[in-house]
């Protein structure tokens, strides 16, 4: 067996001159002797004339492709164990499997990371050299197994007997006392699921066709430890050429894989914060921009820079400055929600979509932005996260950050241009003062600024109790008796006057303020109920709307109970209204929370039934007390047709399931009479009363006012 040169003699086979040139330059610089071939035919000719220690072989070439070249080399005595690394731009499982079935040792996808190519070649040569050495003799094999954590094994086809060395038993953590098909099944069950098909295919090809293989895969030991191994095997034939036995070696390369992963991480990540570096971020962003381009979706790049960071660094020292940067990186990673970043395949951590590009500058890729304003809201959330006080090395520091935003494809069509425009927007933001945010497009920037200003005002209004509750009566249309009320929130804006919910509820939902708003409504409604009770007024039931995010909180039951306890009222006085969208988010957990609320005495109402994801299974599974007919069906209920049919169906469903049914938006006697005639007594709308401020509603309660009862209209077919 010939000696392998210190650095190895390599053959690069690729029809792309640029790839050959770059690969040769990189590998020669690392000390390897490099030869080149521009096609499969030339590679086979050179192999006949020269010895090589490793081949880098392109898959797609004119003439003979890489798979065929690999198969022919494996049929040659000198090529049986030659390391062959496939190079391809095809990144799919079929191509990878075909490469391994052809006899490839390893597989590298294009574009090639030149920083890692040298290491991959060295690992390939090292593994090949180890295998060559351990085959010298049985004694040297046993010694090599102990040193290289490598075990030998053989599989006799005639009697289905499996035998292996002690090193292999230790490696796999099994005594392998089984025989026949049971051994094969047990082994495959331990192989990592993503590798199982390739390993099985390689072994089947060996047993059936005698095709040797070299393959790396992961497996899970019985103790739960995950290990990475390199394995090679060949067939042993009898005098007649029949395959009678398979012999192989399996080596634990876990430490090598971990080292390779560390090398890759260092090459692609910032050494201080662990975030993606500029190069890796650009690679990821390019992939995502291509997907956004195909799907005609928006995305955005945010450039974020810490205001006056140099002053902090100079005053506190580089060590504290590094700690501050690490703290900022952690806050950015935590603050970017999964909803803002699309999971890639394979899944990427959120930190890999956030990059530290230079000093105190960071870049964030925001995917699937519905409207550009959403990127500004995410930017503000990141700014708020950074602005929380930091305690570092005995110093309490408050940092602020400026942000520049560029939106794809409006502002640019490439990662490079998009990043450049985001940086330009950042310069404008920094010129505007600390903690500023600017779009590359100034017109959009003005609109976003107005919206962000309104959001800040809403947040302040919630904190400073500048919101108001109005109350719209629920009426028993048959008797005119007050049957309850619905609490509706209004915002007394200092410049714009009294704003209805349609003018700020969507903003609260987008900005994440909807939960805080719901808690304010709940607490305020409970306090009003207590005030009316203390005033000696007749108790009534009050409905309040809670958005889906409020119900999805694990502690929603405790929050509701705390609100009524603090106010000194009974849970039975509150009806919690939920929307249909909640019912399809997380059905099992939603049902559990709703059952908890109902068990504590709260009634539950389904608002706007029929406008969203209506299903009879909801009514059967969910613990609901009330259905509300949306005003969109009530408006044309007297005209027959589909609206009338839906309204009457909801009334009948409520009757069958033992629920109250409330019609919203009743504005005419004809509507009220029609609904009453078909069994819907509980109604609310401007026919009876507009939403009233607290003092006027209290006066209505105090005076015991009744509303004019409605007369039922003659029934008729709903579609007439």
Secondary structure, DSSP 4 states (H G I P E B T S, - for coil): -PPPPSS-EEEEE-S-HHHHHHHHHHHHHTT-EEEEESSHHHHHHHHHHS--SEEEEESS-SSS-HHHHHHHHHHSTTTSS-EEEEEES--SHHHHHHHHHTT-SEEEESSP-HHHHHHHHHHHHHHHHHHHHHTS-HHHHHHHHHHHTEEEEEEETTTTEEEE-HHHHHHHT------THHHHHHHHHHB-HHHHHHHHHHHHHHHHH---EEEEEEEE-TTS-EEEEEEEEEEEE-TTS-EEEEEEEEEE-HHHHHHHHHHHHHHHB-TTT--B-HHHHHHHHHHHHHHHHHHT-EEEEEEEEETTHHHHHHHH-HHHHHHHHHHHHHHHHHHS-TTTS---SS---GGGGEEEEETTEEEEEEEEESSHHHHHHHHHHHHHHHHS-EEETTEEE---EEEEEEEETTTBSSHHHHHHHHHHHHHHHHHT-TT-EEESSHHHHHHHHHHHHHHHHHHHHHHTT-EEEEEEEEEETTTTEEEEEEEEEEEEETTTEEEPGGGTHHHHHHHT-HHHHHHHHHHHHHHHHHHHHHTTPPP--EEEE--HHHHTSTTHHHHHHHHHHHHT--GGGEEEEEEGGGGGT-HHHHHHHHHHHHHTT-EEEEEEETSSS--HHHHHHS--SEEEE-HHHHTTGGG-HHHHHHHHHHHHHHHHTT-EEEE----SHHHHHHHHHTT--EE-STTT---EEHHHHHHHHHHT--PPPPPPPPP--TT-
